Amino acid sequence: MAHYTPVRVSRWVKAGFAVLLLCGSLALPRAGQAEEEITGAGSSFAAPLYQAWSAAASSTIGVQVNYQTIGSGAGQNQILAGTVDFGASDAPMPHAKLEAGKLVQVPTAIGGIVVTANVPGVADGALRLSGPVLADIYAGSITQWNDPRIAALNPGLSLPDQAIAPLHRADGSGTTYVFTDYLAHVSPEWKQNVGKGTSVAWPAGAGARGNDGIAAYVQNTAGSIGYLEYAYAARNHLALVQMQNHDGAFVTASASSFAHAAEAAQWDDADLTASLSDVGGAESWPIITTTYVLFPATATPDNQGDQVRRFFRWGLVEGNVVTQQLDYVPLPDLIKARVLKRFGAE
């Protein structure tokens, strides 16, 4: 699939319409019922999901979403400033900041961050990397694709004498937060020298804006490597890298390997947040994340709080088929029940 734009996203959501029509659950609005529009902004990781939910649900619940893909950091800033009805972020906002901004934050879905590489002569899925080697690539200490440390992970694979061009997000990004959190888990040197965040001081490489920017750059640049949300990689037919997980197994990115990792998640009871970096399990993908939505704690006509809650309730209760078709993982039932209770209590 081509790069993410509002027009192309409409192709992603057709499946959601089809499923709902087959199930008989896509009802037309009552006569005279006008659709209401809510505005959201933030995570590019969550953009395909929220666009698909909106397309599938708007005729049923009378709410349509106008969503701007501007990155998690900017999404947090906009909801704090009150310029959107909800913000979206893959990096959870700290509890103290939520309280100061009088905001509620809840998870909506789980998905995978994948590694894609454009290595001449290497087929999709053939390349294997470990977390420490990936960290060394982004630290600039591994610079060639035929480096002995990469070759040792790929016996029998012909690796070119080609410079590696690591690519990272140039905007404040929840995807970057998840990726750097993973690198900090698997590499003590990365943790000490770079750390994690929505934006970090990258030791090497170039930057691109958004998951779609990463996809376009890797697709067109020989020798490049990047990280992005799975849906963008799959629909752009990018070559994916197998990653060595916490248990030492090399795993392919898929909804199944994301789900195995999600099962091992440990949730914070107070904030409903979870750390999913490098969790255990022989079939677990090592880089997955929960994505969050943020909205005012008190619903008013000005912030369209009732409509925001109506939309996300639909996504969590009725949107599972759409969620899974886009290769996200629905929330565990126990966590979903707690999120829905929080919607009703606020």
N, C-alpha and C positions, 0 to 999 in steps of 0.2 A: 504494500500500500504506500501511497505517496506521503509526504510529510504532513504533519498535523496542522490543519487550518479549520476554521469553522465549516467551510464547505465540505472538506473531506471527512470531517468527523461525522457528518450526516450519513456517510456510507457505513460507518462503524455501528450506528444505532439501528439500522434496518432490522437486524436480527432481533433486537428487543421488541420492536413493533410486531414482527412476525409471530414470535412466541406468544405475546399477549393476545393477539388476534385468534391464534389457534386455541388458546385456553379460554377464550370467551370473556376475558377480564378487561378488555379495553373498551370502556363505555364512552359514548358520546356525551358531551356536556349537556345539561338540561337547557331547554330553550331559554334564551335570554341570559345564560350564565357566561360571563366574560372571564377569560383567562387572566390571572394576575401574574405579574412578572416580579421575580426577586433577583437581586444582583449578588454575585459572589465573585471572589477573586483569590488567587493564590496558586497552590500546588499544580504543576504540570503533570505530576504523577497521577493525581486524581481527576484531571480534566476529562479523559475519555469516559470515566465512570459517571461523573455528574452530568455530562452532556447526554449520555445514553439514558440515564434515569429520567432526565427531563423530557426527552423525546418520547419515551415509553409511557410516562405518567401524566403528561400535561392534560390530555383529554379526560383522564379519570379524576384527577384531583383539582383541576383548574388552576394549576401553578406551573409557570414556565420559568426556566432559569437562564439568565444572561450571565455567563461565566467568563471571566478574563484570566487567561493563563499568564501570570506574572511572577511566579515563583513563591515559595512558602514564606520567605522573609517579608516580601512586599504584601502578601496576603494578610499576614499578622498585623502589619502596620496599618493596612486599610480598615480592618475591622476595629482596631483600637481607635482609629480616627473617626469611625462612624460613617465612612464614605461608601460602604457596601453593607448588605444585609447579613452576609456571612463571609468568613474567611476560611481558607483551607490550607492546611500545613501538614507536612510529613514529620517535621520536627515539633514535638509538643511544646506549647508555651509553658513556662514555669508557673507553678501554682500562685506565687506571690503576684506575678504580673497579671494572671487571670483575675485575681481578686481586685487588684487595683483598677483594672479595666472593666470590672463588673461583667465578666464574660463566662460563658459555659463552654467547655471543650469536651467533645466526645469522639471516640473512634467510629469510623464508618465502614472500613474494609481493610483487608490485608493484601499486599501484593509484593512482587519480587523486583529487585534491582538486579539487572543482568550486566554482564561484561560482553562487549562486542568488539571484534578486531577485524581489520581489513589487512590480512597478511597474504601477499601474493603466493599462489600455489597451495594454500592451505584451505581445505574445504570447511564449510559450515559445521561446527560441532567437533571438528577434529583436534583443535588446539586445547591443551590442558594447562591450567595455571593453578598455583596455590596462593593462599592469602599473603604469605610473606613475600613471594616473588612479585605479586601484583603491587604490593606496597613499595618494593624496590624499584619497580618500573615507574611508579608515580613520584618516587623520591628522586629519580634521575640517576640512580646507581646501576640500573640495567638499561642499556641504551640500544642494543641490537637484538633482533629477533632470534639470531642463532647463538645467543649467549649460552654458555654451558649450563646455567641454572634452569633456563627454559628447556634446553635440549634434554636435560636429565628427567624432566617431567613428561617428555614426549618421545620415548624411544621408538625408532623406526619412522618418525615423521621428518620429512625434509624441510628444514627451516631456512629461509633466505637470509643472506647477509644484507639485511635491510634495517635502516634506522627506525626505531620505534618513535611514533609521534603520539604521546599521551594527551588526551583531551579531557578537560574538566568543565564544569558549569561556570559561566562568567557571572551569573546572577545569584542572588541569595536564594539558596535552593534546599528544600527538604531532602531531595534525592542526594545532594552532596552531604547533608548531615548524616544520612543513613550510610552512605558509602564510606565516609571518613570515620564514622563510628566503627564500622566493620574493620577497616584498616588498623585502627587503634586497638581493636581486640586481638588481632592476629600478629601485630608487629610492635614490640616494645619501642623500637626506634621511632616508628611513626607516631606513636602515642606521645613520646617525649618531645620530638622535634617539630611536629606539625599539629597533632591533636585532631579534634573533631569540631564541626560546626556547619552552619548553613553556608558559610564562606570562610575559607582558610587561606593562608599564605602558601600557595602551591610551589613546591621546589622546582617543578619542571612542567613543560607542556604549555598548550594554548587553551583558550577558553571559548565557549560558545553558549548562547543563551537558549535555555529551555531544553527539554528532552528532544524536541523536534530539531533544534540546532545541532545537538550531539549526533542525532541520527543522520542528518544531511552531511555533516563533516566526515564521519566515519565511512559512510557509503561512497564518498567521492575522493577519499584520500588514502592512497596505498601506504601501508605501514602504520596506520593509526589504530588507536585503541580508546574506547570510551565506556562510560557507564550510563545507563538510562533505565527507565521503567520498561518492563517486559513488553507491554502492548505496542509501544513505539518501535521496538526492535523487531517484533514478530511481523507487524504490518508493513514494515519497510524491508522485510526479507533480509535483514542483516545477519552476518555470520556470528553465531553465539559461541562463547568460550565455556567449556566445562570447568567447573571450579571444584577444588578439593575441599570437602567440608570438615567440620569439627572432628568427625570420626575417622577421617583419612580417606574417605571414599570420594571418587570423582563423580560429580552429579551434573546432569543436564537440567537447565532451567525449564520448568513446566509448571502448570497449575498443580500437578500432583506433588512435585517436590516442594512447592510453596506451602501446600496444605500440610505436608509432613512437618515442616518447620513450624507452622502456626500452632500445631498441636503441642509443641514444646514450650510455647510462650509462657512467661511468668508475668502476671498482670499486677499493677499497683492498685490496691483496693480503693484508695482515696481518689486518685486522679484518672483511673481507667486508662493508664498508659502502659506500654509494654516495650521491653527491649528484646529484639529478635535477632541481633547480630550473632552469627556463628553459634547457633544453638545445636544441641546434640541430635543424634539420629542418623542412621546410615543412609537414609533416603532424603535427608533434609537439605534444601538449598540454603547456602550460608548467608545470603544477603537479602533479607526481606524486611518489610516495614508495615506498620499500621499508619494509615492516613487519618487525619483528624479534621473535624469541622468546628469552627468557633463562631458563637453568636451571642448577642446580649442576653444576660440572665433574665431580664424582665421583658416580656413581649409587649410591644406597643404598636399602634398603627404606623408610626414613623419608621420603626425598624422592621416592620412586617414579620414580627416574631412568630405569629400564628402560622403564616404561610411557610416560613422556613421550617418550622417543626413539622408541618403537614408533609412537606416535600421529603424530608429525611426519614420520617416515619414510613412513608411509602417505600423509599429505597431499601430500608432495613427489613421491612416485613414482606413486601411484594416484589422487590427487585432482585431477588437472589438469582433467578435465571439469567437476567441481563448481566449481573455481576460476574457470574461464572463464565458466560460466553466471552467476556472480555479478559478472562484469565486472572481476575482477582479472586481472592478467597473471602467468602462471607465471614462475619464475626462468629466466634463460637456462641452457641445458644445462650450460655450463662451470661456472657458479656453483653450480648445483644439485649437480653432481658433487662439488664441493669441500665443500659443506654436508653431503652424505651421508657423505663421508669423515670429516668432523669429528665427526659423530654416532658413527661406528664407532670413532673413535680415542679418544673421551673415556670 
